Amino acid sequence: MNLEKEKLLVISPHADDEVMGCFGLINKIKKGGGQVYVQILSLGGFDKFEGTRITKEDWRNEVSRVSKFLNIDKYEIAHYHDEIIHIDTMPQQELIELLGFRSKIAISKIKPTIVAIPTIFSTHQDHTQAYKVAIAALRPHSQKTSHLPHLVVSYESPEYYFWSAASEFGKFSPNFYVNLSKNDVNKKIKAMNIYKTQIRPEQRDGSSLTALARIRGNEIGLDYAEAYHVHRFFI
C-alpha cells in the first residue's frame, strides 16, 4: 500500500499511546510527504508508585517534545487536569462531537484519509471508551454531509498484549502490518523515552516495544512490524 501524501489522524486516549501503537504508521506517512495529526483525549498528573509527582506541565512538555521529534503537523489535548480524568467518566456524546466537529483537528475539519483508533480489546477502560466514541464519530454518513476516511484501523499497546490475549476482553486480531526496520524500532524507543514520566519497566519501555515488534514481524516473515486491525478500507 502506498502511504505517500496521506493525511493521518491518530486518536490517542492519552499522550504516549500514539507512540506505542502508531509510531510506524506516523513515520511512514511523514516520510511519504503526508500529514499527521494527533487528538489526545485526556491528560493529567498523578503520583507514580515511587511517590514522584507528575504534573500536567511535565506531561504537556513531553507531548510537545515528542510531536517535534516525530514532526507531527498538529496535536490537540482535549482535557488536562491536576488529577487524572478518566475518559469513561465523560459523556459519550460530548466526546463523539469533539472528534467529529468540535476539536480544532476534528474529522470534519482536517478531512483525514486515514484514522487510527485504539483497539477495544484492552483492559484499560479509557481505551475501550475511546474506541467506542471513535467508531461512532466515524460511522458512515452521506459524503455530502460528512467526511469519510478511506482507511480506519485500530492499534494495540504493548502493555496489554499478553494480559488481554487470554482474557474475557477478547484478542486483538491484526490484518494490516507496517514493516519496521531496526532503525525504526530504535527511533520508536527514543520517542517513547521522551515520555519519561510514563515509562514502566517491562510494560512501557524499550524492551516491551522491541518484543512486540518482533512478535508481529514474525507473524508475517519480517524482523519487526507494527500491527493494526482494518475496520474500513476503500479506494
Disulfide bonds with the S-S distance in Angstrom:
none
